[in-house]
Amino acid sequence: MREGGVNKWATEHNSEFRAAKDQVLHLSQRRVLQAQLFRQEAKWVLERRPNLDIAGYTMKSSKAVKLVGIWLDENLTFKEQGAAAVAKGQEGVVNFRRLGKVVGGVHLVWIRHLYLAICVPRMLYGAEVWLALVWQRMKGTNCKHDGRVIVKKLETLLQAGRLMLGTMASSLNAHADLLPMLLVIDKLLQKAATRSVTMPKTHPLHAAVRNAMCYQHVKKYLSPLHFLMKAYTEVIPEAKRKAGWKAPVDVCMAETKDEAKKWVEEETSKVALFLDESLIDGMVGAAVLLCVDRVVKRVKGVQLGTAEWYGVYEAEGVGMVLALE
């Protein structure tokens, strides 16, 4: 042993290294041909996992090991991790049932907040590692993989969330303002891909993400990074228009309010749509006005919130959505 190594650190920090704390995991899907008795046909079986002997102590090979909160199995199918995620979701549903009692229970709004803030992150922890490959197989040709069962089980747990509003399972998402489980998973994977590509050069994973971006043509043994970089890379096509092309919409901006009022009075269109975004008294909002034959038919407005959390640019996007509605 090297002087001043881990044993010295363990003595100074009142910690002890023991072989009983170690675990051995063989990550391999290699299969070998095994002969059978009574002249039966040989079968392909998984390669034998040998034990590890260190200083007279024998450590047996484990079927699965939990590392940084994620279960790794010897075949890297993540079945144990999927079962653990389903168990966490079932535990959350039981707790919500206890909290959502009619007499002495918590308000349904807070149950929804607890579901989004605690249950979903706890259930889908590390989804970019263990659920990315399942998601890839669901979108690919191998639709008979056991990973589909995991996603379906997670989706059924969401139906148990009807305790939040006491509504039917078919209209749960609309009433509780929740996304379907498939979109929840897709949103988490997209966030993970965005975080990966925005890492600085000093981050340890920067080189791995860059290699995954450069070598997206890998067909076999794709890692979760390969899938994330390939599935969530947006390709923006070129705008191919002729040199004499002109936009069909005329954009005009009045310099004063009187000039804008004059333009409105001179407008001859049968249907006119006006939208405005503003910041008044520290509050950000947007409003839309629909006129038909110079008669106001519909008015719609939304107040986003204070200027500390929202800006006028966000209000412009909301105004366009209101105009489309």
BELGIVEN-V96075 format. One record per run of one state. SS is the DSSP state (@ for helix, = for strand, . for the rest). FROM is the first residue (numbers start at 0). TO is the last residue. If there is no record, write none. Layout:
{{SS:FROM:TO} {SS:FROM:TO}}
This chain:
{{.:0:4} {@:5:11} {.:12:17} {@:18:20} {.:21:22} {=:23:23} {.:24:29} {=:30:33} {.:34:41} {=:42:45} {.:46:50} {=:51:53} {.:54:55} {=:56:58} {.:59:59} {=:60:60} {.:61:62} {=:63:66} {.:67:68} {=:69:72} {.:73:77} {@:78:98} {.:99:106} {@:107:122} {.:123:125} {@:126:129} {.:130:130} {@:131:138} {.:139:145} {@:146:163} {.:164:167} {@:168:175} {.:176:179} {@:180:196} {.:197:204} {@:205:213} {.:214:222} {@:223:230} {.:231:255} {@:256:265} {.:266:269} {=:270:279} {.:280:281} {=:282:291} {.:292:293} {=:294:305} {.:306:310} {@:311:323} {.:324:324}}
